[in-house]
């Protein structure tokens, strides 16, 4: 199953500094689906990673990405991430 734009947005908006298990819980999808989305976002330079022992933490490289997603959510869905 391919990654969707909506799915990518969900993954990015769930990120602050997160690990895959945290994202799976936050987004409510499978680990393989989250991992596929993370790989795409990493390839595109949207996410950065940090390793600590055997754990990998993901974070958004440019905070303007989160602002963009919040604005898109407000315009397209009529909801605010701040509510």
Number of C-alpha atoms within 10 A of each C-alpha: 5 8 13 10 10 9 16 17 19 18 20 23 20 18 19 13 15 16 16 20 12 14 24 18 12 14 15 11 12 13 15 11 14 21 16 15 22 22 12 14 18 17 11 9 12 16 20 16 14 13 9 7 6 5 10 13 16 21 19 21 14 12 11 10 16 18 13 13 16 17 16 15 15 14 11 8 9 9 13 12 11 6 4
